[in-house]
Amino acid sequence: MKSLFTFLLIGLVRVVSAQEQEYTYSNGVFNFEDHKPQKVFTDWARVRQSPDVKAPVSDSLPSNQQVLVLQKEPVALQLGERAANWYKVSYQKNGETKDGYIWGGNLAIGYRNKDGYDFLFGISKTIDRTDKQFNQVYKQNIAAIRAIQGNRLVSEVTFDTGSAESLSYATFTIESNHKLKEVLFTLKASVSGEACGIPGYDQYILFKDQKLIALPQLMNVGDADVYYHDEKFIFPNDKGGIPNAFILKMEEMERDDQDREKKKRSSKTYVWDGNGFTLK
């Protein structure tokens, strides 16, 4: 089944350019509203005097710096599988209010605060992956969750989020501890596309002892009534859950040439010991 997922991803590969073009369409996850606060995601984000990658740099801002979006600029920049508009922003630094232009790909696509920690969700880069079975190279976006306390990076985890077509929508939430031993709470980051056949990804991350621990990634994809693949977790506090374990449930449906529906189901149980998980 892994090769099928890879084949789906390879089928979504598109040729991209690192050049700035006015007709570049930004990924939906980087669509930030005017007059709303956002946060810098990357280690450092350059502030430029105009919305152009060649414009002079007037400042640089660290990760977790809050900015206020003033205006979305029409021009977009594409780097790898990430495409985002430029934004005019204002921010506070050394007791002064300043402004300038930041590329949207440097901003967090979601952020949360709990128990004195800031959690940032963003897309950090695009890499090439090679599928040996099909002897093809495809693009893969790498996302990250950062836990920050004050100005200090406490923990960080990375995970795949597919190609650009999977970056139409994103959500980032904090959930309960799901009754897992010594876990303070879980974070859930999701991305998805807007067309049939575009994979969506759910990434759960446990937070304990100032450490982020990524669970196996969930992938969901469907093509109208012809095919779907669905994955989800059953936690201890869910119906059918078991103590200190989480169950990965998979269901897949495909219609054959005679319109007959064929379904497959499987499950895996992961045991949680308070520090990590193992496949039972």
C-alpha positions as CSV (number, residue, x, y, z in Angstrom):
1,M,0.0,0.0,0.0
2,K,2.9,2.3,0.6
3,S,3.9,2.2,-3.1
4,L,0.3,3.2,-3.9
5,F,0.6,6.3,-1.7
6,T,3.9,7.1,-3.3
7,F,2.4,6.7,-6.8
8,L,-0.4,9.2,-5.8
9,L,2.2,11.7,-4.7
10,I,4.3,11.3,-7.8
11,G,1.3,11.9,-9.9
12,L,0.9,15.3,-8.3
13,V,4.4,16.5,-9.1
14,R,4.6,19.7,-11.0
15,V,7.4,21.7,-12.3
16,V,8.1,24.8,-10.2
17,S,10.4,27.8,-10.4
18,A,12.2,29.7,-7.8
19,Q,11.7,32.9,-9.7
20,E,9.2,35.6,-8.7
21,Q,6.3,36.0,-11.1
22,E,3.3,38.1,-10.8
23,Y,1.0,35.3,-12.0
24,T,2.2,32.9,-9.3
25,Y,-0.8,31.7,-7.2
26,S,-0.1,31.4,-3.5
27,N,-0.9,28.3,-1.5
28,G,-4.1,28.7,0.4
29,V,-2.4,28.1,3.8
30,F,-0.4,31.3,3.4
31,N,-3.5,33.5,2.9
32,F,-3.4,35.9,5.9
33,E,-6.0,38.5,6.6
34,D,-5.4,42.2,6.8
35,H,-5.4,43.7,10.3
36,K,-4.8,40.4,12.0
37,P,-1.8,39.4,14.1
38,Q,0.5,36.7,12.8
39,K,3.8,35.2,14.0
40,V,7.2,34.7,12.4
41,F,7.8,31.0,11.9
42,T,11.3,30.7,10.5
43,D,14.5,31.2,12.6
44,W,14.8,34.7,11.1
45,A,12.6,36.5,8.6
46,R,14.0,39.4,6.5
47,V,11.9,42.6,6.5
48,R,12.3,44.3,3.1
49,Q,11.7,47.9,2.0
50,S,9.4,46.7,-0.8
51,P,7.7,43.5,-1.8
52,D,10.5,42.1,-3.8
53,V,13.1,39.5,-3.0
54,K,15.8,41.8,-4.4
55,A,14.7,44.8,-2.3
56,P,17.0,46.1,0.4
57,V,16.7,44.4,3.8
58,S,15.6,46.9,6.5
59,D,15.4,44.5,9.5
60,S,15.1,40.8,10.5
61,L,12.8,39.3,13.0
62,P,13.2,36.1,15.1
63,S,10.9,33.1,15.3
64,N,7.8,33.8,17.4
65,Q,7.9,37.6,16.8
66,Q,4.4,38.9,16.5
67,V,3.5,41.1,13.5
68,L,0.3,42.8,12.4
69,V,-0.6,42.2,8.8
70,L,-1.5,45.6,7.2
71,Q,-1.9,44.6,3.6
72,K,-1.6,41.6,1.3
73,E,0.5,42.5,-1.8
74,P,-0.6,41.2,-5.2
75,V,2.9,39.9,-6.1
76,A,3.8,36.3,-5.0
77,L,7.1,34.5,-4.7
78,Q,7.4,30.7,-5.3
79,L,10.2,28.7,-3.7
80,G,10.1,25.0,-4.3
81,E,6.5,23.9,-3.6
82,R,5.8,26.9,-1.4
83,A,4.2,29.9,-3.0
84,A,3.1,32.9,-1.0
85,N,2.3,36.6,-1.4
86,W,4.2,39.4,0.2
87,Y,2.7,41.2,3.1
88,K,3.1,44.6,4.5
89,V,3.4,44.3,8.3
90,S,4.0,46.4,11.4
91,Y,5.7,45.3,14.5
92,Q,7.2,46.4,17.8
93,K,11.0,46.4,18.3
94,N,13.1,48.2,20.9
95,G,10.0,50.3,21.9
96,E,9.3,51.5,18.4
97,T,6.6,50.6,15.9
98,K,8.2,49.7,12.6
99,D,6.9,48.4,9.3
100,G,8.1,46.6,6.1
101,Y,7.4,43.7,3.8
102,I,7.7,40.0,4.7
103,W,7.3,37.0,2.4
104,G,4.2,35.0,3.6
105,G,6.1,31.7,3.6
106,N,8.1,32.9,6.6
107,L,5.0,33.3,8.7
108,A,3.3,30.6,10.8
109,I,0.2,29.1,9.2
110,G,-1.1,28.4,12.8
111,Y,-0.1,29.2,16.3
112,R,-1.4,28.4,19.8
113,N,-0.5,29.2,23.4
114,K,-1.0,27.0,26.4
115,D,0.6,26.7,29.9
116,G,3.2,29.4,29.1
117,Y,4.3,27.8,25.8
118,D,3.9,29.1,22.3
119,F,3.4,26.5,19.6
120,L,4.0,27.4,15.9
121,F,3.0,25.4,12.9
122,G,4.6,26.2,9.5
123,I,6.0,24.9,6.3
124,S,9.8,25.1,6.5
125,K,11.1,23.9,3.1
126,T,10.7,21.7,0.0
127,I,12.9,18.7,-0.6
128,D,13.3,16.0,-3.3
129,R,12.4,12.5,-2.4
130,T,13.3,9.5,-4.6
131,D,10.9,6.5,-5.1
132,K,13.2,3.6,-6.0
133,Q,10.3,1.4,-7.2
134,F,9.2,3.9,-9.9
135,N,12.7,5.5,-10.2
136,Q,11.2,9.0,-10.0
137,V,12.0,12.1,-8.0
138,Y,9.1,14.0,-6.5
139,K,8.7,17.2,-4.4
140,Q,7.7,17.0,-0.8
141,N,7.0,19.9,1.6
142,I,8.4,19.6,5.1
143,A,6.4,21.1,8.0
144,A,7.4,21.7,11.5
145,I,5.9,22.3,14.9
146,R,7.9,24.4,17.3
147,A,7.5,24.7,21.1
148,I,8.8,28.0,22.4
149,Q,9.0,29.4,25.9
150,G,9.8,33.0,26.0
151,N,12.5,33.4,23.4
152,R,13.9,29.9,23.8
153,L,13.1,27.0,21.4
154,V,12.2,24.1,23.7
155,S,11.4,21.4,21.1
156,E,10.7,20.9,17.4
157,V,9.4,18.1,15.2
158,T,9.2,17.9,11.4
159,F,6.9,15.9,9.1
160,D,5.9,15.6,5.5
161,T,2.9,17.5,4.1
162,G,2.9,16.4,0.5
163,S,3.1,18.6,-2.6
164,A,1.7,22.1,-3.2
165,E,-1.7,20.7,-4.1
166,S,-2.1,19.6,-0.5
167,L,-1.7,23.1,0.9
168,S,-5.1,24.6,0.2
169,Y,-6.3,24.5,3.8
170,A,-4.7,24.0,7.2
171,T,-5.8,23.7,10.8
172,F,-3.8,23.7,14.0
173,T,-5.5,22.8,17.3
174,I,-4.6,21.8,20.9
175,E,-6.5,18.8,22.2
176,S,-6.7,17.0,25.6
177,N,-4.1,14.5,26.8
178,H,-6.4,11.7,25.5
179,K,-5.7,9.9,28.8
180,L,-2.2,9.0,27.8
181,K,0.2,8.6,30.7
182,E,2.2,11.8,31.6
183,V,1.1,13.6,28.4
184,L,0.1,17.2,29.1
185,F,-1.9,17.5,25.8
186,T,-1.7,16.8,22.1
187,L,-1.4,19.1,19.2
188,K,-3.0,18.3,15.8
189,A,-1.8,19.9,12.5
190,S,-3.7,19.2,9.3
191,V,-3.3,20.2,5.7
192,S,-5.6,19.3,2.7
193,G,-6.3,20.0,-0.9
194,E,-9.5,21.2,-2.6
195,A,-9.7,18.6,-5.4
196,C,-10.4,14.9,-5.7
197,G,-7.4,12.7,-5.5
198,I,-5.3,15.2,-3.5
199,P,-4.0,13.7,-0.3
200,G,-4.6,15.3,3.1
201,Y,-2.5,14.8,6.1
202,D,-3.1,14.8,9.9
203,Q,-0.2,15.0,12.3
204,Y,-0.7,14.4,16.0
205,I,2.1,15.5,18.4
206,L,2.2,14.7,22.1
207,F,3.7,17.2,24.5
208,K,5.3,16.0,27.7
209,D,8.4,17.1,29.8
210,Q,9.0,20.0,27.4
211,K,9.3,17.6,24.5
212,L,7.2,17.2,21.3
213,I,6.7,13.6,20.1
214,A,5.2,13.0,16.7
215,L,2.9,10.1,16.2
216,P,2.7,8.1,12.9
217,Q,1.2,10.4,10.3
218,L,-2.3,9.9,9.0
219,M,-3.2,10.2,5.3
220,N,-6.6,10.6,3.7
221,V,-7.5,10.7,0.0
222,G,-10.6,10.2,-2.1
223,D,-11.8,10.4,-5.6
224,A,-15.6,11.0,-5.6
225,D,-17.4,7.6,-5.2
226,V,-14.6,5.6,-7.0
227,Y,-12.0,5.4,-4.3
228,Y,-11.1,6.5,-0.8
229,H,-8.5,5.8,1.8
230,D,-9.2,6.9,5.4
231,E,-6.9,6.7,8.5
232,K,-7.7,7.8,12.1
233,F,-6.6,7.2,15.6
234,I,-8.6,5.7,18.5
235,F,-7.3,7.2,21.7
236,P,-8.0,5.8,25.3
237,N,-10.7,8.5,25.8
238,D,-12.5,7.5,22.5
239,K,-15.1,4.9,22.2
240,G,-13.3,1.6,21.7
241,G,-10.1,2.9,23.1
242,I,-7.8,1.0,25.4
243,P,-5.7,2.3,28.3
244,N,-2.3,3.8,27.5
245,A,-2.4,2.9,23.8
246,F,-3.7,4.4,20.6
247,I,-5.1,2.4,17.7
248,L,-4.6,3.3,14.0
249,K,-7.7,2.4,12.0
250,M,-7.5,2.2,8.2
251,E,-10.4,1.8,5.8
252,E,-10.2,1.7,2.0
253,M,-12.8,1.4,-0.7
254,E,-12.5,1.0,-4.4
255,R,-15.0,0.3,-7.1
256,D,-14.2,-2.1,-9.9
257,D,-15.1,-2.0,-13.6
258,Q,-18.5,-3.5,-12.8
259,D,-19.2,-0.9,-10.1
260,R,-18.8,-3.3,-7.3
261,E,-17.6,-1.8,-4.1
262,K,-14.6,-3.5,-2.4
263,K,-13.5,-2.5,1.1
264,K,-10.4,-3.3,3.1
265,R,-10.0,-2.6,6.8
266,S,-6.9,-2.9,9.1
267,S,-5.7,-1.7,12.4
268,K,-2.5,-1.3,14.4
269,T,-2.1,-0.8,18.1
270,Y,0.7,1.3,19.6
271,V,1.4,1.0,23.3
272,W,2.4,4.2,25.1
273,D,4.6,3.7,28.2
274,G,4.8,7.4,29.3
275,N,8.0,8.1,27.3
276,G,7.4,6.7,23.9
277,F,5.3,4.3,21.8
278,T,5.9,0.9,20.3
279,L,3.9,-1.2,17.9
280,K,2.2,-4.0,19.7
